Amino acid sequence: MRKLIEFDDDTADKLKQLGRDRMATLQELADEAFADLLKKHGIPIDLKDALRKSARLQETAGLREAAKPGPATPKRARKQGRKR
């Protein structure tokens, strides 16, 4: 998909220089910048990233379920279960 983005002259010059210094195209710089922005806001960049995030969420949910205490046992039921 193509989108037109406008930069002021100073920003455009700095981006061109950065591209030259890093031997990267403006497209590569833009891809990196947008990937960083999505990561900052917790949005998966690609399918692999989405699957990794989903697995982490399921693992965290599983740990929370395991840490929940069981139902409270009434005193009478506890006393009946004791050996004398």
C-alpha positions as CSV (number, residue, x, y, z in Angstrom):
1,M,0.0,0.0,0.0
2,R,1.3,3.4,-0.9
3,K,0.7,6.5,1.3
4,L,2.1,9.9,0.8
5,I,3.8,11.4,3.8
6,E,5.1,14.9,3.9
7,F,8.2,16.0,5.9
8,D,9.5,19.5,6.4
9,D,12.8,20.2,4.6
10,D,15.0,19.9,7.7
11,T,13.5,16.5,8.7
12,A,13.8,15.2,5.2
13,D,17.5,16.2,5.0
14,K,18.2,14.5,8.4
15,L,16.4,11.3,7.3
16,K,18.4,11.3,4.0
17,Q,21.6,11.7,5.9
18,L,20.7,9.0,8.4
19,G,19.9,6.7,5.5
20,R,23.3,7.4,3.9
21,D,25.1,6.9,7.3
22,R,23.4,3.5,7.9
23,M,23.4,2.5,4.2
24,A,19.6,2.2,4.4
25,T,16.7,3.4,2.2
26,L,14.1,5.8,3.5
27,Q,11.6,2.8,3.3
28,E,13.9,0.8,5.6
29,L,14.0,3.6,8.1
30,A,10.2,4.0,7.9
31,D,9.7,0.3,8.4
32,E,11.9,0.3,11.5
33,A,10.2,3.4,12.9
34,F,6.7,2.1,12.5
35,A,7.7,-1.3,13.9
36,D,9.1,0.4,17.0
37,L,5.9,2.5,17.3
38,L,3.7,-0.6,17.1
39,K,5.9,-2.5,19.6
40,K,5.7,0.5,22.0
41,H,1.9,0.3,22.0
42,G,1.8,-3.5,22.3
43,I,0.5,-4.2,18.8
44,P,2.0,-7.3,17.1
45,I,4.0,-6.6,14.0
46,D,3.6,-9.9,12.2
47,L,2.1,-13.3,12.7
48,K,5.1,-14.7,14.5
49,D,5.0,-11.7,17.0
50,A,1.2,-12.2,17.4
51,L,1.6,-15.9,18.2
52,R,4.4,-15.2,20.7
53,K,2.3,-12.6,22.5
54,S,-0.7,-14.9,22.5
55,A,1.3,-17.7,24.1
56,R,2.6,-15.4,26.8
57,L,-0.9,-14.2,27.6
58,Q,-2.1,-17.9,27.9
59,E,0.9,-18.8,30.0
60,T,0.3,-15.8,32.3
61,A,-3.4,-16.7,32.6
62,G,-2.5,-20.3,33.4
63,L,-0.2,-19.2,36.2
64,R,-2.9,-17.0,37.7
65,E,-5.4,-19.9,37.7
66,A,-2.9,-22.2,39.4
67,A,-2.2,-19.5,42.1
68,K,-5.8,-19.1,43.0
69,P,-6.7,-20.6,46.4
70,G,-9.2,-23.5,46.4
71,P,-12.6,-23.2,47.9
72,A,-12.7,-22.7,51.7
73,T,-13.5,-25.9,53.6
74,P,-16.1,-25.7,56.4
75,K,-14.8,-26.5,59.9
76,R,-17.2,-29.4,60.3
77,A,-15.9,-31.1,57.1
78,R,-12.3,-30.7,58.3
79,K,-13.1,-32.2,61.7
80,Q,-14.9,-35.2,60.2
81,G,-11.8,-36.0,58.0
82,R,-9.4,-36.2,60.9
83,K,-8.2,-39.5,62.2
84,R,-8.5,-40.0,66.0
